[in-house]
Amino acid sequence: WARQRFPNIIDGAWASSSPVRATANFEEFAVEVGNIIRVKGSDQCYNRIFQAFHTAENLIDAGVTDMVSEMFNTCEPVDTENEFEVQAFFFAMMLSLEAAMVEDFDIDNIGRVCDRLTDDQFSTGMEALSEFLIDRYSEARECFDLSLENFVRYLTDEDVDSTANLEYGLRQSVYHDCTEFGYFETTSSPDQPFGSKVSYDLFLAECQAAFGEWITQEVVYEGVRLTNFHFGANDPRVTNVLYTNGQLDPFRTVSITEYTNLLANARVTPAAFYTEDIRAISGMDSEEMLETKHMAEQYITTWLGSPISPFSQYIRK
């Protein structure tokens, strides 16, 4: 987008794992995470997670909340009359599991997590998931707090010097999501293992709690529409840009994976995860990853005006 808007001062741009198509309902994220679990873990692991979430859903729908609350160590029993709390429960479980699986951006953790979830000591998927999450986060929290106040506690901190804002830009980035991008990671698609409870309404409630009731559904959808209108979504019509994505990156679905323009290209690296290609070249790189990194180097060299490009086979004119 910087290259698109300011071509007079931006010679070229390399967009690694860059989401460019705004969407309110980012249901593809959970689908892709499920696919990655199959690839880096196993079908058995996927099925265990599927079973765990759907069993918990069925129990909550049937009013058997005490059992679920106790197994997952929630601070208070899940209130089935509170739709936000029900959705927050399943989103917290999904987010906690995903965080453990991609800790330090190492998707080989998925295999290790799956080994735990598929251990023969557990008779059910829900037992395996609850035991794993309690053990994994025992030092970080005494229990799972499902309150709206806890859900947005960092987002309501307006202190620019707070860690959440100064180091992570959390409130700022969520404001972008609420007003321009969306990217709400719902479970509305049936083609993923995390149940069906997490909807757009959860994230709208988050936006309103953090920034005010003026953020309505219309505001979110209009913001997404205008973002795609102004920047072109999957057809930005910009030159001197290289889009790179990993085949195992969920954000690939809202990025650009095929693109042809003057001194512009797109590439998907097989078996690669989120932003892996921006790391320094190493002996651990696959041949495909090396090719992606060299491609980026070659495009940047060309954008900067080198009279000779030794890698011209990558440049589409």
Buried (B, 14 or more C-beta within 10 A) or exposed (E): BEBBEEBEEBBBBBBBBBBBBBBBBBBBBBBBBBBBBBBBBBEEBBBBBBBBBBBBBEBBEEEEBEEBBEBBBBEEBBBBEBBBBBBBBBBBBBEBBBEBBBBEEEBEBBBBBBEBBBEEEBEEBBBBBBBBBBEBBEEEEEEBBBBBEBBBBBBEBEEEEBEBBEEEEBBEBBBBBBBBBBBBBBBBBEEBBBBBBBBBBBBBBBBBBBBEEEBEEEBBBEBBEEBBEEBBBBEBEBBBBBBBBBBBBBBBBBBBBEBEBEBBBBBBBEBBBBBBBEEEEEEEBEEBBBBBBEBBBBBBBBBEEEEEEEEEEBBEE
